[in-house]
Amino acid sequence: MSQATRLNKYISETGFCSRREADALIAAGRVTVNGRQPQMGDKVSDADDILVDGKALKAKPKRVYLAYHKPVGVTCTTERKIKSNIVSAINYPERIFPIGRLDRPSEGLIFLTNEGDIVNKILRSGNNHEKEYEVVVDKPLNKRFVERMAQGIPILGTVTKKCKVEQTGTQSFRIILTQGLNRQIRRMCEYLGYDVTKLKRTRIMNVTLSGLKPGQWRHLSESEMATINALIADSGKTEEHSLHASSVQQQPKQEVRAESGQRPARQRQEQRREGEKAPRAKSSHDTKPGGKNRSQGKPYGQSPSKPLSKSSGKPTGKPTGKPAGKPANGAKTNQGGAGSAPKKRRVGGTLSLKK
């Protein structure tokens, strides 16, 4: 019994259609599994009865791995409406698709397969699988060009990874990449003021272009596939996995810094951020001139028990809090009663007292 896999992948592996097309068939209700309508993401195996439009799927074909010398002018796409598509150029009897791509003006080695899992394991830059190219440019090279190319060039919002570059002629060089950005080599050369006149990929991992003329293809041998499977054994199919694998290689350096008593940069940054977030200790002097006391919410310089007089700025003698007890004889305070203080009243330009 085969291992359970997602339904769309299972359908795709039979060569019936792509995974995206299989998702559309499932969503449209045209697929049944053991007589019932499946849900997106259901897993199936060879033991399940899977029908599309009431017809059984063909048995899964044998896995295919091809090495193809793509000529200039062939487009790395499976779209049949594009006349120069790579699938029509090879005309293989079973459904296959390219692993990665080469620009239409470029030539050289490219893999094709009917197995989806192997694609990202080879292509993800974090997995560090080598691809080698021979390049010719429009004018003489110099040492500066080789050094800049090897150290990394800013393109497409990033800086290319360090790579191996060797000048092979007045206007030619060899470069080995572990990355695959869109038109990467051409963009790198353009940044330095050069135009690529010829670009040829000669190697992918352990497989070379040797023996293949433009337009020819062959099956990868068992020994070649054994080496490839060994090289991708620890490779990830997702970007997160490949990035994690790359970060693991940097851990020893961090451990060395920790042992020497130096804190890693990330730890220092986190501690600085924590310090910024920590509240500042309050102080009785934590005030602003003319403002309010931050700790007590009162005007600057004001006593907590006696307000300031508006005219003189001196304490009035009136307590600001509640009286300790009731006034004598039940008199009310500050209401004009017997216990109230005399009030000033202006009469004819003079001040008089009114009880």
Contacts in CASP RR format, 6 or more apart in sequence:
PFRMAT RR
TARGET T0000
AUTHOR 0000-0000-0000
METHOD contacts of the structure
MODEL  1
MSQATRLNKYISETGFCSRREADALIAAGRVTVNGRQPQMGDKVSDADDI
LVDGKALKAKPKRVYLAYHKPVGVTCTTERKIKSNIVSAINYPERIFPIG
RLDRPSEGLIFLTNEGDIVNKILRSGNNHEKEYEVVVDKPLNKRFVERMA
QGIPILGTVTKKCKVEQTGTQSFRIILTQGLNRQIRRMCEYLGYDVTKLK
RTRIMNVTLSGLKPGQWRHLSESEMATINALIADSGKTEEHSLHASSVQQ
QPKQEVRAESGQRPARQRQEQRREGEKAPRAKSSHDTKPGGKNRSQGKPY
GQSPSKPLSKSSGKPTGKPTGKPAGKPANGAKTNQGGAGSAPKKRRVGGT
LSLKK
1 45 0 8 1.000
1 46 0 8 1.000
1 47 0 8 1.000
2 45 0 8 1.000
2 46 0 8 1.000
2 47 0 8 1.000
3 45 0 8 1.000
4 43 0 8 1.000
4 44 0 8 1.000
4 45 0 8 1.000
5 13 0 8 1.000
5 43 0 8 1.000
5 44 0 8 1.000
5 45 0 8 1.000
6 41 0 8 1.000
6 42 0 8 1.000
6 43 0 8 1.000
6 44 0 8 1.000
7 22 0 8 1.000
7 26 0 8 1.000
7 31 0 8 1.000
7 33 0 8 1.000
7 38 0 8 1.000
7 40 0 8 1.000
7 41 0 8 1.000
7 42 0 8 1.000
7 43 0 8 1.000
7 44 0 8 1.000
7 50 0 8 1.000
8 19 0 8 1.000
8 20 0 8 1.000
8 22 0 8 1.000
8 23 0 8 1.000
8 26 0 8 1.000
8 40 0 8 1.000
8 41 0 8 1.000
9 19 0 8 1.000
9 22 0 8 1.000
10 44 0 8 1.000
10 45 0 8 1.000
10 50 0 8 1.000
11 17 0 8 1.000
11 19 0 8 1.000
11 22 0 8 1.000
11 25 0 8 1.000
11 31 0 8 1.000
11 50 0 8 1.000
11 52 0 8 1.000
11 57 0 8 1.000
12 18 0 8 1.000
12 19 0 8 1.000
12 22 0 8 1.000
12 116 0 8 1.000
13 60 0 8 1.000
13 114 0 8 1.000
13 115 0 8 1.000
13 116 0 8 1.000
14 57 0 8 1.000
14 58 0 8 1.000
14 59 0 8 1.000
14 60 0 8 1.000
14 61 0 8 1.000
15 58 0 8 1.000
15 61 0 8 1.000
15 94 0 8 1.000
15 95 0 8 1.000
15 114 0 8 1.000
16 22 0 8 1.000
16 52 0 8 1.000
16 57 0 8 1.000
16 58 0 8 1.000
17 25 0 8 1.000
22 31 0 8 1.000
23 40 0 8 1.000
25 31 0 8 1.000
25 52 0 8 1.000
26 38 0 8 1.000
26 40 0 8 1.000
27 40 0 8 1.000
29 37 0 8 1.000
30 52 0 8 1.000
30 53 0 8 1.000
31 37 0 8 1.000
31 38 0 8 1.000
31 50 0 8 1.000
31 51 0 8 1.000
31 52 0 8 1.000
32 38 0 8 1.000
32 50 0 8 1.000
32 51 0 8 1.000
32 54 0 8 1.000
33 42 0 8 1.000
33 44 0 8 1.000
33 48 0 8 1.000
33 49 0 8 1.000
33 50 0 8 1.000
34 48 0 8 1.000
34 49 0 8 1.000
35 49 0 8 1.000
35 51 0 8 1.000
38 44 0 8 1.000
44 50 0 8 1.000
46 60 0 8 1.000
49 56 0 8 1.000
50 56 0 8 1.000
50 57 0 8 1.000
51 57 0 8 1.000
61 94 0 8 1.000
61 114 0 8 1.000
63 113 0 8 1.000
63 114 0 8 1.000
63 115 0 8 1.000
64 92 0 8 1.000
64 94 0 8 1.000
64 96 0 8 1.000
64 112 0 8 1.000
64 113 0 8 1.000
64 114 0 8 1.000
64 115 0 8 1.000
64 219 0 8 1.000
65 111 0 8 1.000
65 112 0 8 1.000
65 113 0 8 1.000
65 115 0 8 1.000
65 118 0 8 1.000
65 219 0 8 1.000
65 220 0 8 1.000
65 225 0 8 1.000
66 90 0 8 1.000
66 92 0 8 1.000
66 96 0 8 1.000
66 111 0 8 1.000
66 112 0 8 1.000
66 113 0 8 1.000
66 217 0 8 1.000
66 218 0 8 1.000
66 219 0 8 1.000
66 220 0 8 1.000
67 109 0 8 1.000
67 110 0 8 1.000
67 111 0 8 1.000
67 207 0 8 1.000
67 212 0 8 1.000
67 217 0 8 1.000
67 218 0 8 1.000
67 219 0 8 1.000
67 220 0 8 1.000
68 86 0 8 1.000
68 90 0 8 1.000
68 109 0 8 1.000
68 110 0 8 1.000
68 111 0 8 1.000
68 112 0 8 1.000
68 212 0 8 1.000
68 215 0 8 1.000
68 216 0 8 1.000
68 217 0 8 1.000
69 107 0 8 1.000
69 108 0 8 1.000
69 109 0 8 1.000
69 209 0 8 1.000
69 212 0 8 1.000
69 213 0 8 1.000
69 214 0 8 1.000
69 215 0 8 1.000
69 216 0 8 1.000
69 217 0 8 1.000
70 76 0 8 1.000
70 86 0 8 1.000
70 89 0 8 1.000
70 102 0 8 1.000
70 106 0 8 1.000
70 107 0 8 1.000
70 108 0 8 1.000
70 109 0 8 1.000
70 110 0 8 1.000
70 214 0 8 1.000
70 215 0 8 1.000
71 107 0 8 1.000
71 214 0 8 1.000
71 215 0 8 1.000
72 104 0 8 1.000
72 105 0 8 1.000
72 106 0 8 1.000
72 107 0 8 1.000
72 214 0 8 1.000
73 84 0 8 1.000
73 104 0 8 1.000
73 105 0 8 1.000
74 84 0 8 1.000
74 85 0 8 1.000
74 86 0 8 1.000
74 89 0 8 1.000
74 104 0 8 1.000
74 215 0 8 1.000
75 82 0 8 1.000
75 84 0 8 1.000
75 85 0 8 1.000
75 86 0 8 1.000
75 104 0 8 1.000
76 86 0 8 1.000
76 98 0 8 1.000
76 100 0 8 1.000
76 101 0 8 1.000
76 102 0 8 1.000
76 104 0 8 1.000
76 110 0 8 1.000
77 85 0 8 1.000
77 86 0 8 1.000
78 85 0 8 1.000
78 86 0 8 1.000
78 87 0 8 1.000
78 97 0 8 1.000
78 98 0 8 1.000
79 85 0 8 1.000
80 87 0 8 1.000
80 88 0 8 1.000
84 104 0 8 1.000
86 98 0 8 1.000
86 110 0 8 1.000
86 112 0 8 1.000
87 96 0 8 1.000
87 97 0 8 1.000
89 215 0 8 1.000
90 96 0 8 1.000
90 112 0 8 1.000
90 217 0 8 1.000
92 112 0 8 1.000
92 217 0 8 1.000
94 114 0 8 1.000
95 114 0 8 1.000
96 112 0 8 1.000
96 113 0 8 1.000
96 114 0 8 1.000
97 112 0 8 1.000
97 113 0 8 1.000
97 114 0 8 1.000
98 110 0 8 1.000
98 111 0 8 1.000
98 112 0 8 1.000
99 110 0 8 1.000
99 111 0 8 1.000
99 112 0 8 1.000
99 113 0 8 1.000
99 118 0 8 1.000
99 119 0 8 1.000
99 122 0 8 1.000
99 123 0 8 1.000
100 110 0 8 1.000
100 111 0 8 1.000
100 119 0 8 1.000
100 123 0 8 1.000
101 110 0 8 1.000
102 108 0 8 1.000
102 110 0 8 1.000
102 201 0 8 1.000
103 183 0 8 1.000
103 186 0 8 1.000
103 199 0 8 1.000
105 199 0 8 1.000
106 199 0 8 1.000
106 200 0 8 1.000
106 201 0 8 1.000
107 199 0 8 1.000
107 200 0 8 1.000
107 201 0 8 1.000
107 214 0 8 1.000
108 200 0 8 1.000
108 201 0 8 1.000
108 202 0 8 1.000
108 209 0 8 1.000
108 214 0 8 1.000
109 201 0 8 1.000
109 202 0 8 1.000
109 203 0 8 1.000
109 204 0 8 1.000
109 207 0 8 1.000
109 208 0 8 1.000
109 209 0 8 1.000
109 212 0 8 1.000
110 201 0 8 1.000
110 204 0 8 1.000
111 122 0 8 1.000
111 204 0 8 1.000
111 207 0 8 1.000
111 220 0 8 1.000
112 217 0 8 1.000
113 119 0 8 1.000
117 237 0 8 1.000
118 228 0 8 1.000
118 232 0 8 1.000
120 236 0 8 1.000
120 237 0 8 1.000
120 238 0 8 1.000
121 127 0 8 1.000
121 232 0 8 1.000
121 235 0 8 1.000
121 236 0 8 1.000
121 237 0 8 1.000
122 129 0 8 1.000
122 204 0 8 1.000
122 205 0 8 1.000
122 228 0 8 1.000
122 232 0 8 1.000
122 235 0 8 1.000
123 180 0 8 1.000
124 235 0 8 1.000
124 236 0 8 1.000
124 237 0 8 1.000
124 238 0 8 1.000
124 239 0 8 1.000
124 241 0 8 1.000
124 242 0 8 1.000
125 161 0 8 1.000
125 178 0 8 1.000
125 179 0 8 1.000
125 180 0 8 1.000
125 242 0 8 1.000
126 178 0 8 1.000
126 242 0 8 1.000
126 243 0 8 1.000
126 245 0 8 1.000
126 246 0 8 1.000
127 178 0 8 1.000
127 232 0 8 1.000
127 235 0 8 1.000
127 236 0 8 1.000
127 242 0 8 1.000
127 245 0 8 1.000
128 178 0 8 1.000
128 246 0 8 1.000
129 178 0 8 1.000
129 204 0 8 1.000
129 205 0 8 1.000
129 231 0 8 1.000
129 232 0 8 1.000
129 235 0 8 1.000
130 176 0 8 1.000
130 177 0 8 1.000
130 178 0 8 1.000
130 203 0 8 1.000
130 204 0 8 1.000
130 205 0 8 1.000
131 176 0 8 1.000
131 177 0 8 1.000
131 178 0 8 1.000
131 180 0 8 1.000
131 201 0 8 1.000
131 203 0 8 1.000
131 204 0 8 1.000
131 205 0 8 1.000
132 174 0 8 1.000
132 175 0 8 1.000
132 176 0 8 1.000
132 177 0 8 1.000
132 201 0 8 1.000
132 202 0 8 1.000
132 203 0 8 1.000
132 204 0 8 1.000
133 174 0 8 1.000
133 175 0 8 1.000
133 176 0 8 1.000
133 177 0 8 1.000
133 185 0 8 1.000
133 199 0 8 1.000
133 200 0 8 1.000
133 201 0 8 1.000
133 202 0 8 1.000
134 168 0 8 1.000
134 172 0 8 1.000
134 174 0 8 1.000
134 198 0 8 1.000
134 199 0 8 1.000
134 200 0 8 1.000
134 202 0 8 1.000
135 172 0 8 1.000
135 173 0 8 1.000
135 174 0 8 1.000
135 175 0 8 1.000
135 185 0 8 1.000
135 189 0 8 1.000
135 196 0 8 1.000
135 198 0 8 1.000
135 199 0 8 1.000
135 200 0 8 1.000
136 171 0 8 1.000
136 172 0 8 1.000
136 196 0 8 1.000
136 197 0 8 1.000
136 198 0 8 1.000
136 199 0 8 1.000
137 171 0 8 1.000
137 172 0 8 1.000
137 173 0 8 1.000
137 189 0 8 1.000
137 194 0 8 1.000
137 195 0 8 1.000
137 196 0 8 1.000
137 197 0 8 1.000
138 171 0 8 1.000
138 194 0 8 1.000
138 195 0 8 1.000
138 196 0 8 1.000
138 197 0 8 1.000
139 171 0 8 1.000
139 194 0 8 1.000
140 170 0 8 1.000
140 171 0 8 1.000
141 167 0 8 1.000
141 169 0 8 1.000
141 170 0 8 1.000
141 171 0 8 1.000
141 172 0 8 1.000
141 173 0 8 1.000
141 194 0 8 1.000
145 192 0 8 1.000
145 194 0 8 1.000
146 165 0 8 1.000
146 166 0 8 1.000
146 167 0 8 1.000
146 173 0 8 1.000
148 192 0 8 1.000
149 163 0 8 1.000
149 165 0 8 1.000
149 173 0 8 1.000
149 175 0 8 1.000
149 188 0 8 1.000
149 189 0 8 1.000
149 192 0 8 1.000
150 162 0 8 1.000
150 163 0 8 1.000
150 164 0 8 1.000
150 165 0 8 1.000
151 162 0 8 1.000
152 159 0 8 1.000
152 160 0 8 1.000
152 161 0 8 1.000
152 162 0 8 1.000
152 163 0 8 1.000
152 188 0 8 1.000
153 159 0 8 1.000
153 160 0 8 1.000
153 187 0 8 1.000
153 188 0 8 1.000
153 191 0 8 1.000
153 192 0 8 1.000
154 160 0 8 1.000
154 191 0 8 1.000
155 181 0 8 1.000
155 184 0 8 1.000
155 187 0 8 1.000
155 188 0 8 1.000
155 191 0 8 1.000
156 181 0 8 1.000
156 182 0 8 1.000
156 187 0 8 1.000
158 181 0 8 1.000
160 179 0 8 1.000
160 181 0 8 1.000
160 184 0 8 1.000
160 188 0 8 1.000
161 177 0 8 1.000
161 178 0 8 1.000
161 179 0 8 1.000
163 175 0 8 1.000
163 176 0 8 1.000
163 177 0 8 1.000
163 178 0 8 1.000
163 179 0 8 1.000
164 175 0 8 1.000
164 176 0 8 1.000
165 173 0 8 1.000
165 174 0 8 1.000
165 175 0 8 1.000
165 176 0 8 1.000
166 173 0 8 1.000
166 174 0 8 1.000
166 175 0 8 1.000
167 173 0 8 1.000
168 174 0 8 1.000
175 185 0 8 1.000
177 184 0 8 1.000
177 185 0 8 1.000
181 187 0 8 1.000
185 196 0 8 1.000
185 199 0 8 1.000
186 196 0 8 1.000
186 199 0 8 1.000
189 195 0 8 1.000
189 196 0 8 1.000
200 209 0 8 1.000
201 209 0 8 1.000
202 208 0 8 1.000
202 209 0 8 1.000
203 209 0 8 1.000
205 227 0 8 1.000
205 228 0 8 1.000
205 231 0 8 1.000
206 224 0 8 1.000
206 227 0 8 1.000
206 228 0 8 1.000
206 231 0 8 1.000
207 220 0 8 1.000
207 224 0 8 1.000
207 228 0 8 1.000
212 218 0 8 1.000
220 228 0 8 1.000
234 245 0 8 1.000
235 241 0 8 1.000
235 242 0 8 1.000
235 245 0 8 1.000
236 242 0 8 1.000
236 245 0 8 1.000
254 264 0 8 1.000
257 263 0 8 1.000
257 264 0 8 1.000
258 264 0 8 1.000
263 271 0 8 1.000
282 294 0 8 1.000
282 295 0 8 1.000
283 295 0 8 1.000
284 293 0 8 1.000
284 295 0 8 1.000
286 293 0 8 1.000
286 294 0 8 1.000
286 295 0 8 1.000
287 293 0 8 1.000
287 294 0 8 1.000
287 300 0 8 1.000
287 301 0 8 1.000
288 300 0 8 1.000
289 300 0 8 1.000
290 299 0 8 1.000
290 300 0 8 1.000
291 299 0 8 1.000
291 300 0 8 1.000
292 298 0 8 1.000
292 299 0 8 1.000
292 300 0 8 1.000
293 299 0 8 1.000
293 300 0 8 1.000
293 301 0 8 1.000
293 302 0 8 1.000
296 304 0 8 1.000
298 304 0 8 1.000
299 308 0 8 1.000
302 308 0 8 1.000
303 315 0 8 1.000
304 320 0 8 1.000
305 319 0 8 1.000
305 320 0 8 1.000
305 321 0 8 1.000
306 315 0 8 1.000
306 316 0 8 1.000
306 317 0 8 1.000
306 318 0 8 1.000
306 319 0 8 1.000
306 320 0 8 1.000
307 315 0 8 1.000
307 316 0 8 1.000
307 318 0 8 1.000
307 320 0 8 1.000
308 314 0 8 1.000
308 315 0 8 1.000
308 316 0 8 1.000
309 315 0 8 1.000
309 316 0 8 1.000
323 333 0 8 1.000
327 333 0 8 1.000
327 339 0 8 1.000
329 338 0 8 1.000
331 337 0 8 1.000
331 338 0 8 1.000
331 339 0 8 1.000
331 340 0 8 1.000
332 339 0 8 1.000
332 340 0 8 1.000
333 339 0 8 1.000
333 340 0 8 1.000
334 340 0 8 1.000
336 343 0 8 1.000
342 353 0 8 1.000
342 354 0 8 1.000
342 355 0 8 1.000
343 353 0 8 1.000
343 354 0 8 1.000
343 355 0 8 1.000
344 351 0 8 1.000
344 352 0 8 1.000
344 353 0 8 1.000
344 354 0 8 1.000
345 351 0 8 1.000
345 352 0 8 1.000
345 353 0 8 1.000
345 354 0 8 1.000
346 352 0 8 1.000
END
